[in-house]
Amino acid sequence: MVDKERIKGKAEEVKGSIKEQVGKVTGNHETEAEGRVEKNKGKTRDKVGKVKDTARDVAK
């Protein structure tokens, strides 16, 4: 079973990537930076979920 943090993390990562690209296309550096931050938060959340999955698997 995949941890919910991984799902939320991937969604946040995709959302951030889209926002970053929109910022690049429109020349809006603030939106681009916000997207980068969101994307990195999503990656971190995904990694936390992977750790939880590993811990759960080891416990079994």
C-alpha contacts under 8 A as a table, 3 or more apart, distances in Angstrom:
res1	aa1	res2	aa2	distance
1	M	53	D	7.70
2	V	6	R	6.94
2	V	7	I	7.69
2	V	49	G	7.83
2	V	53	D	6.62
3	D	6	R	5.56
3	D	7	I	7.04
3	D	49	G	5.41
3	D	50	K	7.36
3	D	52	K	6.88
3	D	53	D	6.12
4	K	7	I	5.18
4	K	8	K	6.24
4	K	49	G	7.03
5	E	8	K	5.11
5	E	9	G	5.81
5	E	45	R	5.89
5	E	46	D	6.05
5	E	48	V	6.95
5	E	49	G	4.80
6	R	9	G	4.93
6	R	10	K	6.09
6	R	45	R	6.36
6	R	46	D	4.15
6	R	47	K	7.17
6	R	48	V	7.39
6	R	49	G	4.68
6	R	50	K	6.75
7	I	10	K	5.28
7	I	11	A	6.28
7	I	46	D	7.23
8	K	11	A	5.15
8	K	12	E	6.11
8	K	42	G	7.33
8	K	45	R	7.36
8	K	46	D	7.48
9	G	12	E	5.10
9	G	13	E	6.00
9	G	41	K	7.38
9	G	42	G	4.03
9	G	43	K	6.02
9	G	44	T	7.22
9	G	45	R	4.73
9	G	46	D	4.57
10	K	13	E	4.94
10	K	14	V	6.19
10	K	42	G	5.92
10	K	43	K	7.00
10	K	46	D	6.30
11	A	14	V	5.24
11	A	15	K	6.16
11	A	42	G	7.21
12	E	15	K	5.04
12	E	16	G	6.02
12	E	38	E	6.40
12	E	39	K	6.26
12	E	41	K	7.35
12	E	42	G	4.76
13	E	16	G	5.12
13	E	17	S	6.17
13	E	38	E	6.45
13	E	39	K	4.07
13	E	40	N	6.81
13	E	41	K	7.19
13	E	42	G	4.35
13	E	43	K	6.09
14	V	17	S	5.06
14	V	18	I	6.26
14	V	39	K	6.83
15	K	18	I	5.25
15	K	19	K	6.20
15	K	35	G	7.50
15	K	38	E	7.46
15	K	39	K	7.12
16	G	19	K	5.02
16	G	20	E	6.00
16	G	34	E	7.45
16	G	35	G	4.10
16	G	36	R	6.03
16	G	37	V	7.22
16	G	38	E	4.69
16	G	39	K	4.28
16	G	40	N	7.97
16	G	42	G	7.89
17	S	20	E	5.04
17	S	21	Q	6.23
17	S	35	G	5.93
17	S	36	R	6.81
17	S	38	E	7.92
17	S	39	K	5.83
18	I	21	Q	5.16
18	I	22	V	6.18
18	I	35	G	7.17
19	K	22	V	5.09
19	K	23	G	6.17
19	K	31	T	6.50
19	K	32	E	6.37
19	K	34	E	7.43
19	K	35	G	4.68
19	K	36	R	7.95
20	E	23	G	5.09
20	E	24	K	6.30
20	E	31	T	6.41
20	E	32	E	4.07
20	E	33	A	6.69
20	E	34	E	7.06
20	E	35	G	4.19
20	E	36	R	5.81
21	Q	24	K	4.98
21	Q	25	V	6.14
21	Q	32	E	6.73
21	Q	35	G	7.89
22	V	25	V	5.14
22	V	26	T	6.03
22	V	28	N	7.99
22	V	31	T	7.47
22	V	32	E	7.02
23	G	26	T	5.28
23	G	27	G	5.68
23	G	28	N	4.67
23	G	29	H	5.99
23	G	30	E	7.25
23	G	31	T	4.83
23	G	32	E	4.13
23	G	33	A	7.86
23	G	35	G	7.82
24	K	27	G	5.09
24	K	28	N	6.44
24	K	29	H	7.03
24	K	32	E	5.94
25	V	28	N	7.79
28	N	31	T	5.55
28	N	32	E	6.31
29	H	32	E	4.94
29	H	33	A	6.06
30	E	33	A	5.16
30	E	34	E	6.16
31	T	34	E	5.02
31	T	35	G	6.10
32	E	35	G	5.14
32	E	36	R	6.32
33	A	36	R	5.04
33	A	37	V	6.27
34	E	37	V	5.13
34	E	38	E	6.15
35	G	38	E	5.04
35	G	39	K	5.99
36	R	39	K	5.07
36	R	40	N	6.21
37	V	40	N	5.18
37	V	41	K	6.18
38	E	41	K	5.06
38	E	42	G	6.19
39	K	42	G	5.08
39	K	43	K	6.31
40	N	43	K	4.99
40	N	44	T	6.21
41	K	44	T	5.10
41	K	45	R	6.14
42	G	45	R	5.03
42	G	46	D	6.11
43	K	46	D	5.06
43	K	47	K	6.29
44	T	47	K	5.10
44	T	48	V	6.31
45	R	48	V	5.09
45	R	49	G	6.30
46	D	49	G	5.05
46	D	50	K	6.29
47	K	50	K	4.96
47	K	51	V	6.31
48	V	51	V	5.14
48	V	52	K	6.33
49	G	52	K	5.00
49	G	53	D	6.15
50	K	53	D	4.98
50	K	54	T	6.14
51	V	54	T	5.08
51	V	55	A	6.10
52	K	55	A	5.05
52	K	56	R	6.07
53	D	56	R	5.09
53	D	57	D	6.15
54	T	57	D	5.05
54	T	58	V	6.14
55	A	58	V	5.14
55	A	59	A	6.14
56	R	59	A	5.14
56	R	60	K	6.54
57	D	60	K	5.33
